[in-house]
């Protein structure tokens, strides 16, 4: 054996004995991110048995956590070995991802698709932190020019395609921005990130001036023009027909108080009532015609009427709106007729007459002590008693 070979074997033996043989056999320098384990090959390698995934994931806890929850790109390739796509010992600044893997990688398979200007970014520009520490939000990389005054979700107003030129338009708002809303500046509504929900009520910005009604403002008002208000009373329980449909809102809802508005006629028309309180107006009147009388005298009162009394107007019997104290005898209404040429006073009209036929007497003459017989029984009262005969004594 030559002297050179002998010296080489001796040097190799010294390295082996000193324990640095693993470093001596290293194929190249480690990446700077692995520099702290450069002298400990067993941290990653098994002797003559490669690099198991468990050794990689014991350090890369962020990826391990995502695989545990089934999230992220690495969860979709969990059945592949880490070393199929990644390797080291190519130098301090070399990529840890093998070139074929880098070329075939689709960022859209991750939680953050690359759109617009992001599509041309170098990986290292964004991935300065381990994956587990990175968030799919704009301000994890970009400084917020609004100082968080408009909330954390930049996508509400901006697109990744072009940050300024593709600022979302008024038409893209989930809330109707017609009318004066379209002229407002973003910060006038969205200070401190307010009003970013898809459903925003008018009362979030505008004071309720209607007495706490539970109706949505949109039931009466339009965003494009708050006035005039238009409300369909049809489906409402207090719907009224006729002239009620054309009356101004304040005609029924004084001072814009809509809650607990009266639904009975007397709630609004107390001063219009021309008679004493008889209860609900609907007993006699309808909402379409105040003058139309729907009162059925023989069903709704204890004083039954018939004959010509059925066609008499209410006011003829109930003069001055007097209903509760209205007279119930014939003489109370017909006294003037008796005094002006009817006949003398013979007692109550009902003794001789009925409302069915006033001109035919029903008087039983036998009750007077003078029974009418023969032709006398067929004579008219006036034949014997004259036109204005006094009452018999």
Residue, then its C-alpha position, 0 to 999 in steps of 0.5 A: x500500500x502506498x504511503x498516500x493511501x495509508x495516510x488517507x486511511x489513518x485520517x478517515x479513522x481519526x474522523x470516525x473515532x472523533x465522532x464527526x463522520x456524519x458531518x464528514x459524509x454530508x452531501x452539502x451545506x444545510x439551509x439557514x433555517x436548519x443551521x441550528x441542527x447542522x451537527x445533529x443528523x439524527x434530528x432528521x435522518x434514521x441510519x440507513x433508513x431515510x427521513x420519516x415524516x414524523x421527524x419533519x412534522x415534529x418541528x413544522x407544527x403548523x403544518x402538522x396542525x393543519x393536517x390534523x384538522x384537514x385544512x390547507x394544501x398539505x392535508x390534500x397530500x398527506x399520503x405523500x412523503x415530505x421528501x418527495x417534494x422537499x430536500x436540503x443540503x443544497x446550500x444556505x439560500x437554496x429552495x427547500x422545495x424541489x423544482x418539479x414540485x414548485x412548478x406543479x404546485x397550484x396555490x388555488x389548492x390552499x386557503x389563499x388563492x393568488x389573484x391579480x398582483x399576488x399571482x406574480x409574487x415570489x414565494x419568499x416575498x410572502x412566506x417569511x413566516x412558517x405556514x402555521x403563523x400565516x393568516x389569509x387576511x390582507x393586514x397580515x402582510x399589508x399595513x392598514x391605511x385606515x388604522x382599523x377604522x373600517x374593520x379588518x375585512x379588506x375584501x368588503x371594499x377591495x379586490x386583490x386584482x387591483x387594490x385601488x382601481x377595483x374598489x367596489x362600487x356603490x352598485x356592489x353594496x349588499x345594501x341599497x345605496x340609491x338616493x342620498x346614500x350613494x353620495x356618502x363617503x365610506x367612513x361616514x357609515x363604516x367608522x370603526x368597521x360598523x355596518x359591514x353585515x349583509x343585513x343593516x337596518x335603517x335604525x342603525x344610523x337613523x333615529x326612530x321617530x315613530x314611537x317604537x313601531x316594530x315595522x321595518x322602515x322599508x314597509x313605508x319608505x324607500x331608500x331612494x326617497x324617504x318621502x312620500x311614505x307609502x304603506x299598504x294597509x291591506x294586510x294589516x289588522x287595522x285595514x280600513x276601506x273607503x276614505x280611510x285609504x286616502x287620509x294622510x298618515x298623520x290623520x290617524x297616527x298623530x305625531x307619527x306615533x304608530x305603535x298602539x294606534x286605535x283601531x276602533x271608530x271611537x278612537x278617532x271619531x269621538x268628537x264626530x259622534x252626534x249622539x250619546x255613547x251607544x257602544x261600538x260605532x260598527x253596530x250602526x255604521x260602516x267604514x265606507x258610509x257613515x250615513x248608511x244605517x246597519x242597525x237592525x232594530x228588532x234584533x239589537x233592541x228590546x223595542x220592536x218596530x213594524x209597519x211604516x216605522x221600519x222606513x222611518x229615519x233614526x232622527x225622526x224618532x231619536x231627535x237630537x241624538x237621544x237614543x237611550x232616553x227615547x220615548x216608547x209610547x205613540x203619544x210621545x211622537x204623535x201628540x201633535x197629530x192628535x192635537x191638530x185634528x185627530x180626535x179627542x183624548x181617548x187614552x193611549x193610542x195602543x188601546x185602539x190602534x196598531x202600528x201595522x194599520x193605524x186607520x183601523x181601530x182594534x178597540x173592543x167596545x164591550x170594555x166600555x160598558x156599551x156593547x155594539x150589536x147589529x148594524x152598530x158594530x159595523x159603524x165607523x167610530x166617527x159616526x157616533x163620536x164625531x171628528x173631535x169627540x171628547x172622551x166619554x165620562 
